[in-house]
Amino acid sequence: MLEWTSDVWGKLMGPYGSGEGVPALLQQLMQEYNQEIADELFQEYLFHQNTIYTVTYAAVPYLAHIACATKDLKVRSELFTTCGIIEASRDRNDTAPFPTTWTQLAEDVGESTCADIYSGYIKAIREMALLGHKVLAYATHAVEDNVEKRYILSANVAYQGLYEVANMLMTFTMGDEYVFACPRCTQDVYLWPNEEGTCIHAFAQDPVFNEEQEAHIVIPSTKFSNVEQKMLMEQAETVGEHNLVRDLPYLTSEINCLSCGVPIQIWPALLSIFDS
């Protein structure tokens, strides 16, 4: 981990400028975890609009250390989710010894320092991944909110490299709508649960602005076609994320495009939005 006293922190960048203030916040969290400080660190320095920064890579090993060392299961769960969101937002093209976008930083602080920061991040993410079963067990017994459960599930799949699935879950956190484009005509398809929450209908236009349009029935699939879908359903059932349990059979089914009529496999069309 990058030492507290290193002047490198001042050369790392966050969304609003230098990361020189990050060590002090991390030290406070390690002494006594405080949610307000954790929120300030995340929102002001580490993450903005699905983007992470050089200072994020240096900070994550400290967050992982807190998560692995704490006996407070809620704190562990929150840090597990935070680092999962960060990992889901990492550039898929990042490779060792460090991301190619760090060229200027490497000139400023040295290639070996950049390599140490990056390898420390990767090690921390692997350590966080090992907490998955404990955090899911905590969510099963102690978390009631479906949105919080969905964030935990999204973090868990991010640690497993399923970045598109993670980002899909984080985008449609409420389970009250899903939107994807037809791969042929590029027109959007809107999936909405009915008022009773018992099934999902498809619409050609946004139902918020076109309330009188026809609702098309989506036939749920009776089996899952790949391992990631089965795993996600099992985990959603385990933690009791009821909206996702309801939605997955519909999200993994097929529908004819409401604009051009071509058959669409919903799952790959939905995930393609997040393929970067």
N, C-alpha and C positions, 0 to 999 in steps of 0.2 A: 504493500500500500504506500501511496505517496505520503511522505512525512508531513506532519502538521506544519512544521516550520519552513518547509520548502518554498522558495520563491516562485516555483513553477505554478502554484495555484493562481497567482496573479496573471499568468500568461495563458491560462485556460479560459475558455469562454463559455458563457451561458446565454440565454435568450436576450438578456438586456445588457450584456457587457462582461467585464472580468469576473472570474470566479474567486477572487481573493477573499470574499466574505464567507465562503463555504466551510473552511476548516473550523471556524468558531461555532457555526451552527451544528456541525457534526460532533464537535466536542461536547456541546450542551446535550445533544441527544444521547451520547454515550454515557454521560454522567446521570442523566435522568430523562427518560423519554417524555416528550411533550408534543401533543398533536399539533398545536399551533405552530411550533417551531418546525415540525416535520412538514406541515403544509407550506410554510414559507419557503423552506428549502426546495421542495418539489416544484412549486409554482413559480418561484422567482429565479431559480438557478438551474434546475435540472431538466425541465420539461416544458414545452410550449407548442401547442398545435401539432401534436403527434411527432414532434422533433426532439431529439436529444443532442447533447453538445459535448465538447471535449471535457468539460468539468464534470459532466454526468458520469463518464467512464471512471474518473478518479474517485468519485464519491461513492459509487455503488459498493465497492468492497467494504466500506465502513458500515453501510446499511445492512449488508449481509452479515457482518460480524455481530451487529446488534440483534438481528433476527435469530441467528443461531445460538446466541448466548442467553437471550432473555427467557424468563420463565412465564412471562405474561403472554398468554396465547393470543389475545386480541392484538397486541403489538406485533407479534410474529406474523399474524395474518395480514395486518395492514402493510407491513414491510414486504411481505411476500407478494402482495398485490401491486404495490408501488414498483418494485423491481421488475415484476412481470410486465407491467405497462411499458416500462422503459425498454425491456428486451424486445417486446413486440414492435417497438418503434425504431429499433436499430436497423441501419442500412444492411440489407441482405448481402451486399457486395463487400462488406467489411471482412478483411482477412488479415492473418498474421503476416508480418510482425506488428503492423498497425494499419488503420484505414488509409487509403491513398489520399484522402482529403486532408490528412494531417501534414502535408508537405511543409507548409510554412511553420507549423508548430515544431516539426522535427528540426528545422533550421534554427529555431529559437532556443530549444531546450535539449536537443540532441536525439538521435534516433533511438538510443538505448533507453532513454527515459520514456519516450513514446511507446516503445515495445513493452516496457514494464507496466505502464498504465493500462495498456490494452490487455495484456495477459492477466493482469490482476482483475480486470473486469470479467473476463471469460471464466476465470477460476471462481469468482464470486457468484456468477450466474449458475454454474454447476452446483455450487453449495446450496444455493436457494432451491434449485430443482429437487434436491434430496429432501426438502422439507414438505414436498407436495402432499404426501400421504397424511402427515400430521395436520396440515392446514385444512385439508378436506375433511378430516375427522372432526376438527374444531367447527368447521362450517356446518357439518351435519347436526351437531348438538347445540351449538351456541348462536348461530346466525339465523335470523328469521326473515330478513329482507331479501327478496328475490334478486334485486339489482346487485346487492353486495355479493350474493352467491355467484351471480353471473360474472362479476369482475374476478372473483377468486378462480372460477373455472377458466376464464380467459387467460389469466396469468399462468395457470398450470399448463395449459396447452402451449403457451408461448415458450416456456422453459423446455418443452419437447420439440421445439422447432416448427410448430404448426402456426406460423405467423399470420397467415391469411385467416385462419379460423379464429385466432385470438382477436384480431382487429375487427372481424365481423361481429363477434360477441360484444366487444367494447363499443362498437358503433350503434348496434341495436340493443342497448342494454335493457330497455323496458319490455322488449318482446311485444310491443304494441304495433309495430310495423316493420316490414323488410322491403327493400327496394333493390332491384337489379335491372340490367339492360338486356334486351334480346341480342344475342350475338350476331344475328343476321341483319335486322333493321335498326338496331340500337335504340329502339323505343323502350322507355321504362315500363316495368311491371311493378305494381304495388300489391304487396300481400298484407292483409289486415285480418286479425281475429274478429269474429263476429261479436256482437254485444254481450252474448252469454259466455264468451271465451271458450267455446266448445269446439270450434273449427276455424279454418282460415279460408278467406275468400281472396280472389285476385281482381284487380281493377286496372283499367287501361290508363286512368288518370289519377292524380292525387285525390283521395276521397275527402280530404279536408276542404278542398276548393270545388269539388264536384260531387256533392252528396247524392244527386239523383241518378247517377250512372248505374249501369248494371253490375251486380256482383257475380263473379264467375266462381263456380265451385272448384276447389283444388282437392284432388283425391290423394289422401296420404299414402305414402309407401308402406308396404307391409314388412319390408326387410331393408337393412342397410347394406350398401354396396361396398363399403370399405372399412378398414380398421378404425380410422379416425372418427367416423360417424358412430360406430358401435361404442368406442371408448367414451365419447362425449355423452352419449345417452346414458351409459352406465354411471358416469360420474354425476350427471345431472340428477339421475334417480337417487343416487347415494346421498347427495347433499340436499335433495328436496327442492331443486330449482324447477318448480312446477310449470312455469311458462315455457321453459326450454324443452321439458319433457313433452309438453303438448305440441310444440312447434316443430321439433326435429323430423317427425314423419312427413310433414308437409314440405319442409325445406329440402328434403332429400328425395322428393318425388319429381314428377314431370308435368309440364303444362304446355299447351299450345299458346304461342305468342298471341296476345289479344289484338295486335296490330297487323302482323303479317301471316300468322297461322303456323309458323314453323315450330316443331316440337323443341322445347327447351328443358334441359336437365337443370333444375333450379340450383342445386348445390354448387356446381362449378361456376354457373353464371353469377351467383351471389358472391363467391369467393374471389372471382376474377377482378372485382372492384378493388381488392386489396393486394393484388399481385404486383409487387413493385421490385 
